Amino acid sequence: MNLLDLFKPGWKRSDPTARESAILRLRDQNILKQICLTDPDPMVRVAAIGRLEKDQVLGTVALQDSNARVRWAALKRIQSPQVLSHLAKHGQDWFVRWISSVKLDHPATYGHLLEEEGKYPYKEGDTDYWVRSAAVDKVENMDLLIEIVRTADDSIVRKTALKRLEDDHLLAQIVRTDPSDEVRTSAVRKIKDQELLASIAKETDSWEVRKAALRRIRNQALLDEMNRTEKDLMNAELRKAAVSKTNDSSILTEVAKTDERWEVRRAAVYKIKDRDTLLEIAGSDQNWEVRKAAVQRIEDPVFLAKLITSQDASIHPEIRKAAIEKIQDQELLQKIVWVEGQKEIRSVALGRLQNPAFLERVATKHADEWLRSIAAAKLHDQELLSKIIREDRSDWVRITAQERLDLLNGKAAQEMK
C-alpha cells in the first residue's frame, strides 16, 4: 500500500481493488457521481454505477464514457423514460441509442439481451461485444444495421450485422474500407455480382480477401481473362485458385508450361487431359513436383516403363515412384525389383507384387536385406518363415520374419476359438 493511502478515504486510494471495495460501503450520491465520471479504472466506475441512483448522471455516463462495458452498465440502471428517450435520440453510440429505445418499447428483447450477458461472465479487459452482437440479431432497421457495420468498434459486432445485409455495392464498399480482413472476407462471401468480385480480386490489398473473391466467381470468362491478364497482380495462391476453376485447355496448357511458380504449374497439370502435353511436361519441367503430377495423369505404359528404367540421374526418385504406382505389368515390376538402382524405387515395385513364388525368391535370395525384409513381411508360408528366422544373415530380416510368423500364428489361434 502507498504510505499516503493511509491518510485517504478508501475510494481515493491508489489501488483500484481497494477503491472498488470501498465503493460497496458508499452511499453518498455526490461522491458516487464523482467516481462514475472521473475514476480512471473502468471496473471501479462500474462498481460506482451499481450504487448510483441518479438517472441523469447515469445518462451522462452512457453518453460519454469511453468504455463500452461502463456504458452498458449505466444503460442497465437507467429507468427514467425521459433520460432513455434523450439517449435514443442523441446518443453518439448506436448501441446506446438502440438499447435505450429497446428498453422503452421492447422489454422482451431487452430481457433477451440481459440473458445473453449472463452467459458470458465479465473478465478484466472484456467488453460487451457479445451483448452488442446479440442486439444486432434483433435489429430490423436497415439504416441502423448499415451504421453498425460502418461504425461499431468491434469486428465481431460488424460481422454479425453483415449477415443481414444483401446490397452488393454496400458490401463491396465494406470490403474496401473495413480495417479487419475477417470482416472484409465475410462481406465478400455475400457478394453475388461477378464483376464486383473480379474487381475486388484484382484491386484489394489483402490476398486473403482476393482469394475469397476468386472463390465466389462463377463466370468462367472472367476467370480466364484474369488468368491471362492479371499475373502480375495475382500471387501464387490466387493463381492456383483461379486455375482450379477453369476448364479452358489452352489456358491450362499455357499456365502449366510458363507460370514462374511451380505450385501454379502443378495445379494446372492436375486438370490437363491432353496426352502429348502431359508427356512433354513429364519429360521437361524443371521442377520434380510438376513432373510427378504429370506422370500421375499419364496412362501410357511404354512411357512409364521407359521413365522407370531410364539411366538419367536427374530423374527424381519421387517421379519414378509415381510411375511405378501406375504400372500394372507384373513382369516389369519384378524386373525393377532385381535391377540395380535406388532401393526406395525397388521397394515400391515390390510392394505392388503378390506372387508367392516371386516373394519367396526375394525373401531368400535377394542381396538387399531391406527388400528381403519387405518380402518376408508379405509371406504366408510358415515353414519358410521359420527357415528365414534360422538362416538369414541379417538381424533385421530375421526379426521381420519372426514378427510375421507371430502374426500368422495369432490369426490362426483366433480362428480356432
ChimeraX attribute file (.defattr): number of C-alpha atoms within 10 A of each C-alpha:
attribute: neighborCount
match mode: 1-to-1
recipient: residues
	/A:1	9
	/A:2	9
	/A:3	7
	/A:4	9
	/A:5	13
	/A:6	10
	/A:7	10
	/A:8	11
	/A:9	10
	/A:10	20
	/A:11	24
	/A:12	17
	/A:13	19
	/A:14	14
	/A:15	14
	/A:16	18
	/A:17	15
	/A:18	15
	/A:19	23
	/A:20	21
	/A:21	14
	/A:22	18
	/A:23	24
	/A:24	13
	/A:25	11
	/A:26	15
	/A:27	13
	/A:28	11
	/A:29	15
	/A:30	12
	/A:31	15
	/A:32	24
	/A:33	20
	/A:34	13
	/A:35	23
	/A:36	28
	/A:37	18
	/A:38	12
	/A:39	17
	/A:40	11
	/A:41	16
	/A:42	21
	/A:43	19
	/A:44	23
	/A:45	29
	/A:46	21
	/A:47	21
	/A:48	28
	/A:49	27
	/A:50	17
	/A:51	19
	/A:52	24
	/A:53	16
	/A:54	17
	/A:55	19
	/A:56	14
	/A:57	22
	/A:58	26
	/A:59	22
	/A:60	17
	/A:61	23
	/A:62	29
	/A:63	20
	/A:64	15
	/A:65	18
	/A:66	11
	/A:67	16
	/A:68	20
	/A:69	22
	/A:70	24
	/A:71	26
	/A:72	21
	/A:73	19
	/A:74	27
	/A:75	25
	/A:76	17
	/A:77	17
	/A:78	22
	/A:79	16
	/A:80	14
	/A:81	14
	/A:82	13
	/A:83	18
	/A:84	25
	/A:85	16
	/A:86	16
	/A:87	24
	/A:88	22
	/A:89	13
	/A:90	13
	/A:91	20
	/A:92	13
	/A:93	20
	/A:94	19
	/A:95	23
	/A:96	25
	/A:97	21
	/A:98	20
	/A:99	23
	/A:100	27
	/A:101	20
	/A:102	20
	/A:103	21
	/A:104	17
	/A:105	11
	/A:106	12
	/A:107	12
	/A:108	11
	/A:109	16
	/A:110	20
	/A:111	13
	/A:112	15
	/A:113	19
	/A:114	14
	/A:115	13
	/A:116	16
	/A:117	17
	/A:118	11
	/A:119	10
	/A:120	12
	/A:121	7
	/A:122	12
	/A:123	7
	/A:124	7
	/A:125	8
	/A:126	12
	/A:127	16
	/A:128	18
	/A:129	18
	/A:130	18
	/A:131	22
	/A:132	28
	/A:133	20
	/A:134	20
	/A:135	22
	/A:136	23
	/A:137	14
	/A:138	14
	/A:139	15
	/A:140	10
	/A:141	8
	/A:142	12
	/A:143	9
	/A:144	17
	/A:145	23
	/A:146	19
	/A:147	14
	/A:148	23
	/A:149	22
	/A:150	15
	/A:151	14
	/A:152	20
	/A:153	13
	/A:154	17
	/A:155	19
	/A:156	17
	/A:157	23
	/A:158	26
	/A:159	22
	/A:160	21
	/A:161	25
	/A:162	22
	/A:163	14
	/A:164	16
	/A:165	17
	/A:166	13
	/A:167	12
	/A:168	17
	/A:169	13
	/A:170	14
	/A:171	22
	/A:172	20
	/A:173	13
	/A:174	22
	/A:175	23
	/A:176	18
	/A:177	11
	/A:178	18
	/A:179	11
	/A:180	16
	/A:181	17
	/A:182	16
	/A:183	21
	/A:184	27
	/A:185	21
	/A:186	21
	/A:187	27
	/A:188	27
	/A:189	15
	/A:190	19
	/A:191	22
	/A:192	17
	/A:193	16
	/A:194	16
	/A:195	12
	/A:196	18
	/A:197	25
	/A:198	19
	/A:199	14
	/A:200	22
	/A:201	28
	/A:202	20
	/A:203	14
	/A:204	16
	/A:205	13
	/A:206	14
	/A:207	19
	/A:208	17
	/A:209	24
	/A:210	26
	/A:211	23
	/A:212	21
	/A:213	27
	/A:214	26
	/A:215	18
	/A:216	19
	/A:217	22
	/A:218	15
	/A:219	14
	/A:220	14
	/A:221	12
	/A:222	16
	/A:223	21
	/A:224	20
	/A:225	11
	/A:226	20
	/A:227	21
	/A:228	11
	/A:229	11
	/A:230	15
	/A:231	15
	/A:232	7
	/A:233	16
	/A:234	20
	/A:235	15
	/A:236	18
	/A:237	16
	/A:238	23
	/A:239	26
	/A:240	21
	/A:241	17
	/A:242	24
	/A:243	27
	/A:244	16
	/A:245	18
	/A:246	19
	/A:247	14
	/A:248	14
	/A:249	14
	/A:250	11
	/A:251	18
	/A:252	23
	/A:253	20
	/A:254	14
	/A:255	24
	/A:256	29
	/A:257	20
	/A:258	12
	/A:259	16
	/A:260	12
	/A:261	16
	/A:262	21
	/A:263	18
	/A:264	24
	/A:265	29
	/A:266	26
	/A:267	21
	/A:268	30
	/A:269	29
	/A:270	18
	/A:271	20
	/A:272	21
	/A:273	15
	/A:274	13
	/A:275	13
	/A:276	10
	/A:277	15
	/A:278	23
	/A:279	18
	/A:280	13
	/A:281	23
	/A:282	26
	/A:283	16
	/A:284	13
	/A:285	18
	/A:286	11
	/A:287	16
	/A:288	20
	/A:289	18
	/A:290	25
	/A:291	27
	/A:292	25
	/A:293	21
	/A:294	30
	/A:295	28
	/A:296	20
	/A:297	21
	/A:298	19
	/A:299	13
	/A:300	14
	/A:301	15
	/A:302	9
	/A:303	15
	/A:304	23
	/A:305	19
	/A:306	12
	/A:307	19
	/A:308	22
	/A:309	14
	/A:310	12
	/A:311	10
	/A:312	9
	/A:313	7
	/A:314	8
	/A:315	16
	/A:316	14
	/A:317	17
	/A:318	15
	/A:319	23
	/A:320	23
	/A:321	20
	/A:322	21
	/A:323	27
	/A:324	27
	/A:325	15
	/A:326	17
	/A:327	19
	/A:328	12
	/A:329	12
	/A:330	15
	/A:331	9
	/A:332	15
	/A:333	21
	/A:334	19
	/A:335	14
	/A:336	21
	/A:337	22
	/A:338	15
	/A:339	11
	/A:340	9
	/A:341	12
	/A:342	10
	/A:343	14
	/A:344	15
	/A:345	20
	/A:346	22
	/A:347	18
	/A:348	20
	/A:349	21
	/A:350	26
	/A:351	15
	/A:352	15
	/A:353	19
	/A:354	13
	/A:355	12
	/A:356	14
	/A:357	10
	/A:358	13
	/A:359	22
	/A:360	20
	/A:361	12
	/A:362	23
	/A:363	28
	/A:364	20
	/A:365	12
	/A:366	16
	/A:367	11
	/A:368	13
	/A:369	20
	/A:370	17
	/A:371	24
	/A:372	28
	/A:373	22
	/A:374	20
	/A:375	27
	/A:376	28
	/A:377	20
	/A:378	19
	/A:379	21
	/A:380	14
	/A:381	13
	/A:382	16
	/A:383	10
	/A:384	17
	/A:385	24
	/A:386	14
	/A:387	13
	/A:388	22
	/A:389	19
	/A:390	12
	/A:391	11
	/A:392	17
	/A:393	11
	/A:394	15
	/A:395	12
	/A:396	14
	/A:397	24
	/A:398	23
	/A:399	15
	/A:400	20
	/A:401	30
	/A:402	20
	/A:403	15
	/A:404	19
	/A:405	23
	/A:406	13
	/A:407	13
	/A:408	16
	/A:409	13
	/A:410	11
	/A:411	11
	/A:412	11
	/A:413	10
	/A:414	9
	/A:415	8
	/A:416	6
	/A:417	5
